[in-house]
């Protein structure tokens, strides 16, 4: 990970030329603003915890299915100590 800030200068130069009547002119103009400073990245990865979802299925009504995270979860058999299931893409 990057541990130093990123400093982006913000200035531009414009060149112009032309004539006033029969007299030619030319020049430059510089416009500047304070630099844009992006702070350094955190040295550690950031994780956001997701809260668990509870899904209740009646064991005496199997097979049963539900959709979670875009996949179909089909519970084929279950008892007090185990669950047999199949995951199918939607």
N, C-alpha and C positions, 0 to 999 in steps of 0.2 A: 504494500500500500504506500501511497505517496504521503510523506510526512512533512512536506514543506508547502507553504502557500503558493498559489499560482497568481502571478501579477501580470495583468494585461494592460499595456499602455493604451491610452485613448487620445491619440492626436492625429490630425490629418493636415496635409499641405495642399493648397490649391494654387495652381499657376494660371495666370490670366494675361491676356494681351489684346490689343485692339488699337483703334485709332480714334482720336478726338479731332474731328476735322481732318487735317492732313498731317497731324502730329501723332506718331506712333507711341504707344506706351506698353509696358509689360511689368509684371511683378509676381510676387508670391504672397500668400497669406497662410499662416499656420494657426490652426485652431486646436486647443488642447483642453482636456478635462482631467480631473483626478483619475489615477489608474483604478481599474477594477481589480479588487483583491478577493480571490476565492480562498477561503480558509483551508488549512490542511485537512486531509482525510483522517478519520479516526484510525488509530493503529490496530484496533480490534474490530472484528466483524460484529455487526449488530443483528440481533435476532429478535423477532417479535413473536411472542408466544401466542398460539391459538388456543382458544378455550375448547375443550372437548365437547362433543355432542353425544347425548345419550339417546339410543334408539331401543325401544322395547318391542319385542316380537313374542307373540304367544306361542310357546313350544308345541302346544297341542294343535296348532293350525299351520303346520309346516307342510310343504315348502312355502316360504314367504320371501318377498323381494322388496328392496327399496333402492332409491337412487341417491348416491353420495359422490360429490366431486366429479360429476359427469359420468360415472360408471354405475352399472346395475349390480347390486350385491344380492345374490340369491342364497338364502339360508336353506340348506337341504335337511339338516338334522341338527339337533341340539339336546343336551342334557345338562345336569348340574355342573359337569366338569369339562365339557368340550362343545365346540361349535364346528360343523362342517358346512362350508360355503363355497360358492363359485362367484368369481368376478367377471363380468361381461362388459366390453366396451359398448358405448351407446352410439 
